[in-house]
Amino acid sequence: MTAPLNPPPPPHERSAQDAWPPPGAGSGGHGSRAPGSQHAEYAEHAAYSGHGWYGQDGPGMKTEVREAGVVAVAVALGGVLLGVLWWWLAPHVPLVGDVVEGKWIVYLKDTEGEQAVGVDGTFSLLGLAFGVVSALVVFLLRRRGGVPLVVGLAVGGLLGSLLAWRVGVWLGPAEDVVARARDVGRGVTFSAPLKLGAKGALLAWPLAALVLHLGLTALFGPRDPEPEFPDGPYQTPPVA
């Protein structure tokens, strides 16, 4: 006597392996998907995600750091020109020497004059102009930008301002005003040493370069490509 046979399972209880992929999901829209095609599609999507939407774009970090160093040095060297222009364009502060009780004293000829303010203002305006020019040049040469490049631009602007300050003081009149008063004589007007009273003017160049470069990058910099997805709709396995 034989054992009774089990009845076949209902159609809705078929396994997901038998039901997936559905008919017509294979190549050309006819027949079933070939074995291993799911793994091939997954590998293709992984390779795509590594080169497109989720992948790194542009040079590596070492290249960006090297470019940032070159930018910082090149921008800082522009401080020599800024120092020369500051020495040339800044107004002169008039001083007068006199002898009181056998000692030389030096005082301002015009106590209400604004020449000292003009010296600081000239440096600030020149710093803003150099910041605009340096940011524009760097953006035209390297449109993609990057954090190291922006940092290099800001550091170069600050170093350039410091260099310009020292160059201007070096080119200006001697800092020993008493000796200068003795040389020119009592009551004779001479120019005061070039002095930067407002040290905040040193930040005009790096701040202008930083703000303008970020603005140019945001407005005219390259955009990330739109994500592309594999052809055909994404199909989910049917629920058993």
PEURZI-V289565 format. One line per field, one symbol per residue. burial: I if it has 24 or more other C-alpha atoms within 12 Angstrom, else O. A space follows every 50 residues. Layout:
# PEURZI-V289565
burial=???
This chain:
# PEURZI-V289565
burial=OOOOOOOOOOOOOOOOOOOIIOOOOOOOOOOOIOOOOOOOOOOOOOOOOO OOOOOOOOOOOOOOOOIIOOIIIIIIIIIIIIIIIIIOOIIIIIIIIIOO OOOOOIIIOOOOOOIIOIIIIIIIIIIIIIIIIIIIOIIOOIIIIIOIII IIIIIIIIIIIIIIIIIIIOOIIOOOIIOIIOOOOOOOIIIIIIIIOOOO IIIIIIIIIIIIIIOIIOOOOOOOOOOOOOOOOOOOOOOO
